[in-house]
Amino acid sequence: MRTLLPRRGAGRFEVLRRVDGWLVLCTAALALCGLVFIGSATRDDALFAAQQTRQALFLACGAGVGFFLLLPHYVHVLRGAWVLYGVAVLALAGLPWFAPILNGARRWYALPGFSIQPSEFAKLAVVVALAALLRFKDRARTFDGLVVPMLVAAVPAVLILRQPDLGSALVFGPVLLAMCYAAGAPARSVLAVLGLGAAVAVVAYLVGLHAYQQERVDVWLRHWGWTEELLHTAKVRDDLRGAAYQPWQALIALGGGGLTGFGIGEGPQNRYDFLPYRSEDYVFAVVGEEVGWLGCLVVLGLVAGLVFGLLSLAMRTRERFGRLCCVGVATWIGAQSLCHVAVCGWLVPATGLPMPLLSYGGSSTLATLLGIALCLNVGARREPILAADGYR
């Protein structure tokens, strides 16, 4: 039998003394970097000049809500896991009817003064739901232990694909695999799921993607064969003015920054408005242009410190729900960050995906901070486990 009960007699604020200071420091440093580069990317653009101030407000709200999430025992999150998941799925399902069309997609609920993107909160809801589902599994290799988690992740992923938002939908794959593996799924099962995912991706490319998404994949495949001579041909120049424009400008920004960059606010691609969506989907390209490869290493080091810190919490946590939550949040942040960097370097086809805490976005920032706060809550408590797998 497993116990997961709040400890009696401990003060509500006593848990704050056991919060992992390294994770708080990495989170704060990464958020501060985000504020700096969002300000740099928008200071010469009157339309988006308020983004830095708004991002600071999002961070303050996220920190405040996260602080109060630390105080109650995380068992309350476990008890409400399926309610959170249901709310997230309903919010995603309602987008086609109640969300306005922005940039050709229905992703945000427009409210007075701000908007909400349910897909960002769905990532946290799926992590919590999967942790609640897998917490009793010795080895996640049965129908109930592997296929059902796939369905749990697939429902919101499909709804997000309909928006359309391919980037956010892809994040659920690594999260699912990592959590199933941490719950006991054998490596062969993980490889089988990867093979199934690859087959689904091929079918989706052939029949399921929108025309503009297929065009992004096609131009990405073609660009590997571009040479100096081909860059002057009419076909390639048409690509560079069309589907290849954004990733090509991001490559110029990253390559132009060199070792130390042009300086904050001095990057030509950024300052002269060649790089679109530079405070959101391509903010890492701004980092490379303005602080160079050394600055990129610092930012990636902060992301790595945050991810490995969360995984360290998971390794120190015996209670399975808390451990799986830490694994899921770490995979979510790590996979999304790597995908963002890969898009900026055109290592993968272009897709809109913010870099957690570095890119501008209220929903992304709040969801990420809530996920980190949940993990800090788990790490600050050491629960007694009366089950065999708790002593392995």
GUNU-358728 format. One record per residue (C-alpha): residue number from 1; x, y negated, z negated. Coordinates in steps of 0.001 Angstrom, whole numbers, always signed. Each point is the difference from the previous one (the first is absolute). Example, Ala and Ser with C-alpha at 12.3 -4.5 7.8 and 13.67 -1.06 7.14 Angstrom:
REC resi       x       y       z
REC    1  +12300   +4500   -7800
REC    2   +1370   -3440    +660
END
This chain:
REC resi       x       y       z
REC    1      +0      +0      +0
REC    2   +1244   -3480    +847
REC    3    -476   -3087   -2122
REC    4    -167   -3548   +1276
REC    5   -1253   -2139   -2869
REC    6    +941   -3480   -1172
REC    7   +2190     +20   -3081
REC    8   -1704   -1167   -3132
REC    9   +1458   -2558   -2352
REC   10   +2223   -1697   +2572
REC   11    -605   -3703    +596
REC   12   -1426    -924   +3358
REC   13   +2995   -2199    +750
REC   14   +2549   +2528   -1251
REC   15    +129   +1527   +3467
REC   16   +1621   -3166   +1379
REC   17   +3218    +826   -1853
REC   18    +359   +3212   +1977
REC   19    -594   -1493   +3450
REC   20   +2850    +716   +2447
REC   21   +1836   -3313    +268
REC   22   +1946   +1086   +3097
REC   23   -3195    +500   +1977
REC   24   -1364   -3350   -1136
REC   25   +3267   -1680   +1043
REC   26     +16   +1650   +3466
REC   27   -3638    -908    +530
REC   28    +527   -3628   -1025
REC   29   +3138    -361   +2144
REC   30   -1693   +1442   +3078
REC   31   -3045   -2237    -519
REC   32   +2278   -3044    -350
REC   33   +1753    +913   +3261
REC   34   -3416    +214   +1616
REC   35    -899   -3506   -1164
REC   36   +3275   -1386   +1375
REC   37    -389   +1531   +3455
REC   38   -3728    -675    +268
REC   39    +779   -3642    -739
REC   40   +2776     +11   +2593
REC   41   -2249   +1606   +2624
REC   42   -2867   -2452    -453
REC   43   +1480   -3345   -1045
REC   44      +5   -1449   +3548
REC   45   -3454   +1352    +857
REC   46   -2854   -2197   -1186
REC   47   -2527   +2779    +529
REC   48   +1748   +2391   -2420
REC   49   +1853   -2437   -2266
REC   50   -2131    +975   -3012
REC   51    +971   +3677    +135
REC   52   +2891    -314   -2446
REC   53   -2237   -1637   -2617
REC   54   -2731   +2562    +571
REC   55   +2491   +2850    -265
REC   56   +1201   -1404   -3348
REC   57   -3630      -9   -1129
REC   58    -456   +3601   +1147
REC   59   +3115   +1025   -1931
REC   60   -1217   -1781   -3124
REC   61   -3411   +1670    +234
REC   62   +1580   +3392    +641
REC   63   +2376    -394   -2934
REC   64   -2876   -1024   -2260
REC   65   -2254   +2883    +986
REC   66   +2961   +2370    -155
REC   67    +811   -1153   -3527
REC   68   -3494    +862   -1188
REC   69    +193   +3316   +1855
REC   70   +2981    +880   -2202
REC   71   -1901    -348   -3269
REC   72   -2676   +2757    +193
REC   73   +1133   +3592    +341
REC   74    +218   +1182   +3587
REC   75   -2397   +2834    -838
REC   76   -2751   -2516    +820
REC   77   +1342    -192   +3566
REC   78    -164   +3794    +205
REC   79   -3614      -7   -1160
REC   80    -958   -2556   +2626
REC   81   +2139   +1427   +2816
REC   82   -2869   +1258   +2152
REC   83   -2060   -3120    -601
REC   84   +2918   -2095   +1290
REC   85    +363   +2304   +2984
REC   86   -3717    -186    +779
REC   87     -14   -3797    -195
REC   88   +3005    -171   +2339
REC   89   -1628   +2318   +2549
REC   90   -3276   -1937    -111
REC   91   +1873   -3281    +443
REC   92   +1784   +1394   +3051
REC   93   -3210   +1460   +1417
REC   94   -1760   -3373    -286
REC   95   +2566   -1938   +2038
REC   96   -1617    +626   +3434
REC   97   -3259   -1570   -1228
REC   98   +1062   -2718   -2429
REC   99   +3508   -1115    +995
REC  100    +658   -2676   +2633
REC  101   +2241    +665   +2990
REC  102   +3440   -1535    -541
REC  103   +2786    +578   +2536
REC  104   -2122   +2670   +1651
REC  105    -506   +2087   -3150
REC  106   -2372    +308   -2943
REC  107   +2331    +345   -2993
REC  108    -989   -2735   -2439
REC  109   -3076    -955   -1972
REC  110    -248   -3768    +228
REC  111    -915   -1573   -3347
REC  112    -106   -3698    -952
REC  113   +3605   -1187    -139
REC  114   +1666   +3375    +558
REC  115    -323   +3391   +1677
REC  116    +456   +3607   -1149
REC  117   +1596   +2815   +1996
REC  118   -1390   +3283   -1379
REC  119   +2634   +2157   +1705
REC  120   +2690   -1278   -2389
REC  121   -1988    +980   -3092
REC  122    -953   +3302   +1661
REC  123   +3670   +1017    -152
REC  124     -14    -284   -3784
REC  125   -3412   +1691    -230
REC  126   +1269   +2975   +2040
REC  127   +3101    +317   -2209
REC  128   -2158     +85   -3134
REC  129   -2535   +2420   +1518
REC  130   +2698   +2393   +1216
REC  131   +1710    -104   -3397
REC  132   -3302    +820   -1700
REC  133    -649   +2848   +2447
REC  134   +3469   +1549    -158
REC  135    +693    -354   -3717
REC  136   -1217   +3527    -828
REC  137   +1741   +1783   +2881
REC  138   +3010   +2205    -745
REC  139    +737    +389   +3708
REC  140   -1909   -1998   +2578
REC  141    -117   +2744   +2612
REC  142   -3650   +1062     -28
REC  143   -2965   -1465   +1864
REC  144    -987   -1964   -3079
REC  145   +3572   -1121    -610
REC  146   +1123   -1072   +3479
REC  147   -2861    -301   +2485
REC  148   -2305   -1908   -2338
REC  149   +2684   -2638    -730
REC  150    +424    -345   +3761
REC  151   -3704    -794    +308
REC  152    +208   -2483   -2872
REC  153   +2741   -1895   +1833
REC  154   -1540    +448   +3458
REC  155   -3363   -1668    -747
REC  156   +1390   -3494    -736
REC  157   +2696    +449   +2664
REC  158   -2613    +599   +2700
REC  159   -2071   -2959   -1183
REC  160   +3088   -2206    +144
REC  161    +810   +1238   +3508
REC  162   -3438   -1194   +1101
REC  163    +758   -3620    -987
REC  164   +2491    +524   +1809
REC  165   +3068     +36   -2278
REC  166   +2380   +2778    +988
REC  167   +2845   -1112   -2283
REC  168   -1953    +188   -3247
REC  169   -1552   +3332    +990
REC  170   +3437   +1536    +536
REC  171   +1055    -787   -3589
REC  172   -2370   +2644   -1364
REC  173   +1987   +2813   +1648
REC  174   +3254    -352   -1983
REC  175   -1959    -655   -3206
REC  176   -2007   +3200    +453
REC  177   +3055   +2133    +781
REC  178   +2087   -1373   -2869
REC  179   -2750    +458   -2576
REC  180    -850   +3532   +1167
REC  181   +3679    +943    -108
REC  182    +379   -1509   -3482
REC  183   -3089   +1950   -1081
REC  184   +1607   +3277   +1085
REC  185    -667    +465   +3713
REC  186   +2752   +2155   +1560
REC  187   +2228   -1518   +2659
REC  188   -1525   +2190   +2721
REC  189   -3442   -1433    -711
REC  190   +1366   -3535    +249
REC  191   +1658    +886   +3320
REC  192   -3261   +1514   +1241
REC  193   -1853   -3205    -843
REC  194   +2713   -2013   +1768
REC  195    -445   +2173   +3082
REC  196   -3752    -484    -116
REC  197    +497   -3744    -375
REC  198   +2300     -93   +3026
REC  199   -2596   +1860   +2083
REC  200   -2729   -2410   -1123
REC  201   +2258   -2948    +896
REC  202    +485   +1330   +3541
REC  203   -3740    +511    +460
REC  204    -711   -3448   -1454
REC  205   +2466   -1581   +2417
REC  206   -1670   +1679   +2960
REC  207   -3653    -565    -876
REC  208    -390   -1909   -3257
REC  209   +2103   -3164    +154
REC  210   -1232   -3337   +1263
REC  211   +1479   -1264   +3259
REC  212   +2193   -2605   -1705
REC  213   +1339   +2644   -2427
REC  214    +915   +2321   +2874
REC  215   +1693   -2939   +1723
REC  216   +2121    -627   -3095
REC  217   +1086   +3635     -65
REC  218    +738      +9   +3739
REC  219   +2127   -3147     -87
REC  220   +1852   +1328   -3049
REC  221    +848   +3180   +1915
REC  222   +1130   -2005   +3031
REC  223   +2201   -2425   -1908
REC  224   +2516   +2717    -902
REC  225    +993    +150   +3667
REC  226    +387   -3736    +530
REC  227   +3423   -1143   +1173
REC  228   +1461   -3441    +652
REC  229    -978    +291   +3650
REC  230   -3567   +1119    -721
REC  231    -583   -2982   -2291
REC  232      -2   -2212   +3094
REC  233   -2613   +2022   +1883
REC  234   -3563   -1192    +344
REC  235   -1451   +3075   -1739
REC  236   +2077    -409   -3156
REC  237    -570   -3749     -76
REC  238   -3749    +625    +139
REC  239    +384   +2387   -2946
REC  240   +1975   -2610   -1949
REC  241   -2816   -2494    +512
REC  242   -2639   +2574    -933
REC  243     +32   +3052   -2265
REC  244   +3742    -232    -680
REC  245     -11   -3672   -1011
REC  246    -322    +359   -3778
REC  247   +2480   +2862    -539
REC  248   +2474   -1586   +2433
REC  249     -52   -3301   -1881
REC  250    +447   +1889   -3271
REC  251   +3055   +1767   +1455
REC  252   +1475   -3334   +1062
REC  253    -562   -1351   -3508
REC  254   +1588   +3001   -1715
REC  255   +2972    +125   +2368
REC  256    +532   -3754      +6
REC  257    +364    -203   -3765
REC  258   +3314   +1845     +13
REC  259   +1672    +705   -3324
REC  260   -1186   -2966   -2082
REC  261   -2767   -1621   +2066
REC  262    -784   -3578    +995
REC  263   -1151   -1052   -3460
REC  264   -3444    -280   -1604
REC  265   -2333   -1874   +2329
REC  266   +2596    -276   +2778
REC  267    -719   +3086   +2114
REC  268    -780   -1033   +3609
REC  269   -2591   +2721    +647
REC  270   -1761    -954   -3206
REC  271    +388   -3759     +93
REC  272    -969    -462   +3645
REC  273   -2990   +2323    -148
REC  274   +1248   +2758   +2298
REC  275    -743   +2752   -2526
REC  276   -3759    +542    -596
REC  277   -1513   +1250   -3274
REC  278   +3359    -675   -1631
REC  279   -1366    -410   -3523
REC  280   -1889   +3301    +166
REC  281    +770   +2773   +2489
REC  282   +3527   -1221    +877
REC  283   +1252   -1597   -3189
REC  284   +3012   +2351    -157
REC  285   +1144   -1395   +3352
REC  286     +61   -3437   -1661
REC  287   +2116   +1489   -2788
REC  288   +2501   +1372   +2528
REC  289    +189   -3248   +1941
REC  290    +429   -2328   -2967
REC  291   +2109   +1993   -2482
REC  292   +1502   +2568   +2354
REC  293    +771   +3644    -541
REC  294   +1320    -657   -3497
REC  295   -3320   -1564    -986
REC  296   -1845   +2927   +1581
REC  297   +2046   +2398   -2130
REC  298    -950   -1945   -3130
REC  299   -3711    +140    +851
REC  300    +179   +3689    +900
REC  301   +1940    +609   -3213
REC  302   -2822   -1568   -2005
REC  303   -2556   +2182   +1786
REC  304   +2149   +3078    -614
REC  305    +423    -960   -3662
REC  306   -3764    -326    -366
REC  307    -752   +3299   +1766
REC  308   +2659   +2019   -1824
REC  309   -1033   -1610   -3275
REC  310   -3556   +1236    +545
REC  311   +1286   +3464    +889
REC  312   +2132     -47   -3146
REC  313   -3152    -699   -2013
REC  314   -1612   +2986   +1713
REC  315   +2913   +2250    -943
REC  316    -225   -1094   -3654
REC  317   -3770    +513    -168
REC  318   -1288   +3468    -885
REC  319   -3696    -793    +219
REC  320    -978    +883   +3564
REC  321   -2494   -2755    +813
REC  322   +2448   -2725    -998
REC  323   +2885   +1698   +1768
REC  324   -1938    +368   +3244
REC  325   -1135   -3647    -152
REC  326   +3635   -1106    -219
REC  327    +946   +2222   +2948
REC  328   -2914   -1304   +2069
REC  329    +665   -3694    -667
REC  330   +3741    +439    +642
REC  331    -701   +1733   +3324
REC  332   -2564   -2608   +1007
REC  333   +2379   -2923    -633
REC  334   +3017   +1767   +1470
REC  335   -1722   +1302   +3135
REC  336   -1707   -3308    +745
REC  337   +3244   -1948    -512
REC  338   +1959   +2338   +2274
REC  339   -2698    -182   +2666
REC  340     +41   -3810    -139
REC  341   +3786     -88    +379
REC  342    -139   +2547   +2839
REC  343   -2596   -2127   +1833
REC  344   +2191   -3105    -359
REC  345   +2927   +1973   +1453
REC  346   -2240   +1503   +2726
REC  347    +966   +3474   -1140
REC  348   -3709    +896    +109
REC  349   -2876   -1454   +2058
REC  350   -1248   -3375   -1177
REC  351   -2799    +158   -2563
REC  352   -1209   -2558   -2496
REC  353   +1089   +1052   -3474
REC  354   +1077   -2352   -2815
REC  355   +3066    +664   -2127
REC  356   -1199    +380   -3612
REC  357    +684   -3117   -2112
REC  358   +2106   -1572   +2774
REC  359   -2730    -732   +2566
REC  360   -2803   -2492    -454
REC  361   -3356   +1538    -912
REC  362   -2259    -135   -3016
REC  363   -1479   +3492    +238
REC  364   +3380   +1626    +651
REC  365   +1644   -1874   -2870
REC  366   -2766    +710   -2505
REC  367    -258   +3685    +903
REC  368   +3777    +472    -210
REC  369    +258   -1726   -3386
REC  370   -2898   +2054   -1356
REC  371   +1691   +3198   +1164
REC  372   +3271    -996   -1681
REC  373   -1848    -982   -3189
REC  374   -1680   +3405     -96
REC  375   +3398   +1680    +247
REC  376   +1410   -2241   -2732
REC  377   -2953   +1025   -2157
REC  378    +844   +3656    +626
REC  379   +3694    -513    -740
REC  380    -680   -1841   -3240
REC  381   -1854   +2983   -1444
REC  382   +1310   +3467    -708
REC  383   -2913   +2378    -213
REC  384    +169   +3429   -1713
REC  385    -667   +2797   +2491
REC  386   -1374   +3380   -1065
REC  387    +430   +1741   +3344
REC  388   +2718   +2272   +1331
REC  389    +955   -2283   +2909
REC  390    +543   -2858   -2436
REC  391   +3184   +1692   -1239
REC  392   +1568    +799   +3390
END
